Amino acid sequence: MSANIQSALPDIPGYVSNIGRAARQASRAIGRASTGQKNNALLAIAARITEHSGMLKKANVLDLEAGRNKGLDAALLDRLELSDARINAMAEGLKQIAALADPVGIISDLAYRPSGIQVGRMRVPLGVIGIIYESRPNVTADAAGLCLKSGNAVILRGGSEAINSNHAIAQCIEFGLQAAGLPAEVVQLIETTDRAAVGELLRLKESVDVIIPRGGKSLIERISNESQVPVIKHLDGICHVYIDDDADREKALKVAFNAKTQRYGTCNTMETLLVAQSASAEILPELAKMYADKGVEMRGCEHTQSLLKANNIEVVAAVEEDWSTEYLAPILSIKIVPDMEAAIDHINQYSSQHTESIVTENYTRARRFLREVDSSSVMVNASTRFADGFEYGLGAEIGISTDKLHARGPVGLEGLTSQKYIVLGDGHIRQ
């Protein structure tokens, strides 16, 4: 199973370059594949993963043993593990992708021009996508499935800690592609743990059209700084909820509590709570007690400390760094602000432009918040935890983009495509 896996190769540049050329060639085959052919491949991969779950778990045991020997912490080992439930979820995810509408070839905005020609836009694949990710081996199947359905070839470079698991999943993917009559090179896994392969992939601008990193902030910063290929990414998720003067109390409690505590380690979890001063005395003490009962450490501004300590609730003094920190933990920054103007100013200064939410019954303020907050997802009376491709009806996502060009927010099948102009004529010539 791990016979093709090598920690180092004598010619990393040549190895990665060959993968790139093969991916470019395969991109033409997958780009013209029918929806039925792509769906057949996805379903065949899903079936193979289910049938060979034992093989996947054996490969995963090798990674888990190596991880323990390297001293990986419990959280990393948990992300690395392929349980029966996670293997079933991989297969189910591929079936769900197969059930999604195919974006490739869709023509929109087709209209006649005064000259008599028709002009419209057709959705087309990006071409070759490079995905660099850490820890979670299920990303191998998820990423391959989304790229396949959107008509793209993909080069996968997973973390060295999951190399055996990723290789086993890639074998299932290769089987499914061949069963559907598609080239195995549509999905390729870089099968060396040598970090030099990442650098070579980032320089492969003649073969790769876009890079998508999935992992920690340090990984994404490195890729953003070094890549000669366009990158779709977000660095971190410093998300805010603002409770307005005109907020409904029950809604505010539900939304702000869920945004922080439904799950701590995700990029769409709230990290800073902003509360309008006139609403703080009514809402914040009860909400803070809910956080305290849940074990959330609160770090507050001076006003927050004064208010909550008067209600016998412990609050740590917030420092400047807290407002720009993604905790990914049961820690929350809280700031009482004079009004919505101050809340928007704070968000636009400290936000990572991921997701922000306002709780208010004031329609005018809600509209202004939507218009003026510069983030990829902006919400009214809803938890930030909804910022997710599945919840948005995209079926699945390859990641979240906080960039402003090409794709923004959850990146699903449509985000993995572009558009080209098409012109329909009948012997028309320009006068």
Secondary structure, 3 states (H helix, E strand, C coil): CCCCCECCCCCHHHHHHHHHHHHHHHHHHHHCCCHHHHHHHHHHHHHHHHHCHHHHHHHHHHHHHHHHHHCCCHHHHHHHCCCHHHHHHHHHHHHHHHHCCCCCCCEEEEEECCCCCEEEEEEEECCEEEEEECCCCHHHHHHHHHHHHCCCEEEEECCHHHHHHHHHHHHHHHHHHHHCCCCHHHEEECCECCCHHHHHHHCCCCCCCEEEEECCHHHHHHHHHHCCCCECCCCCCCEEEEECCCCCHHHHHHHHHHHHHCCCCCCCCEEEEEEEHHHHHHHHHHHHHHHHHHCCEEEECHHHHHHHHCCCCCCEECCHHHHHCCCCCCEEEEEEECCHHHHHHHHHHHCCCCEEEEECCCHHHHHHHHHHCCCCEEEECCCHHHCCCCCCCCCCCCEEECCCCCCCEEECCHHHEEEEEEEECCCCCCC
